[in-house]
């Protein structure tokens, strides 16, 4: 029964997890200044999507898209922190 209660939140959680994984993978491949510029761009894109979904779409659909954008923003921020703090001994 408890697993069914998470069914609606699964895409939102997956958006955050995928964004975090993407940013951590980028941190392994790119130089630090380029990495921070790209993550800043992704964060600005997420914030823009949040406000556009709330203002332009509106209603419950806009709120759902804003939750998705917020989860991606949170995943980007956490991924940036983890990627910046991790040791890049592989390169």
C-alpha positions in Angstrom: 0.0 0.0 0.0 2.8 2.4 0.8 4.5 1.8 -2.5 1.4 2.9 -4.3 1.4 6.2 -2.5 4.7 7.0 -4.1 3.5 6.3 -7.6 2.6 9.9 -8.3 5.9 11.2 -7.0 8.1 8.8 -9.0 8.6 11.0 -12.1 9.5 14.0 -9.8 12.0 11.9 -7.8 13.5 10.4 -11.0 13.9 13.9 -12.5 16.0 14.9 -9.5 18.0 11.7 -9.5 18.7 11.9 -13.3 19.7 15.6 -13.0 22.1 14.8 -10.1 23.6 11.9 -12.0 24.1 14.0 -15.1 25.8 16.8 -13.2 28.1 14.3 -11.4 29.0 12.7 -14.7 29.8 16.1 -16.1 32.0 16.9 -13.2 34.2 13.9 -14.0 34.7 14.9 -17.6 34.9 18.7 -17.6 37.3 21.3 -16.2 36.1 23.2 -13.1 35.3 26.5 -14.7 33.4 25.0 -17.6 31.6 22.6 -15.2 30.4 25.5 -13.0 29.3 27.5 -16.1 27.3 24.5 -17.4 25.7 23.8 -14.0 24.8 27.5 -13.6 23.1 27.3 -17.1 21.1 24.2 -16.1 20.1 25.9 -12.8 18.9 29.0 -14.6 17.0 26.8 -17.1 15.3 25.0 -14.2 14.4 28.3 -12.4 13.0 29.7 -15.7 11.0 26.5 -16.3 9.6 26.8 -12.7 8.3 30.3 -13.2 7.1 29.8 -16.8 5.1 26.7 -15.7 3.5 28.6 -12.8 2.7 31.8 -14.8 2.0 30.6 -18.3 0.5 27.2 -17.8 -1.0 27.8 -14.4 -3.4 25.6 -12.5 -2.6 22.1 -11.3 -0.7 21.2 -14.5 1.6 24.2 -14.1 2.2 23.2 -10.4 3.1 19.7 -11.5 5.6 21.0 -14.0 7.0 23.3 -11.4 7.5 20.4 -9.0 9.4 18.7 -11.8 11.6 21.7 -12.5 12.2 22.2 -8.7 13.3 18.5 -8.4 15.7 19.0 -11.3 17.0 22.2 -9.7 17.6 20.4 -6.4 19.3 17.5 -8.2 21.5 20.0 -10.1 22.5 21.8 -6.9 23.2 18.5 -5.0 25.1 17.1 -8.0 27.2 20.3 -8.3 28.1 20.1 -4.6 29.0 16.4 -4.8 30.9 16.8 -8.1 32.9 19.8 -6.8 33.7 18.0 -3.5 34.6 14.7 -5.1 38.2 13.7 -5.8 38.9 13.5 -9.5 41.7 10.9 -9.1 40.5 9.0 -12.2 41.8 11.8 -14.5 
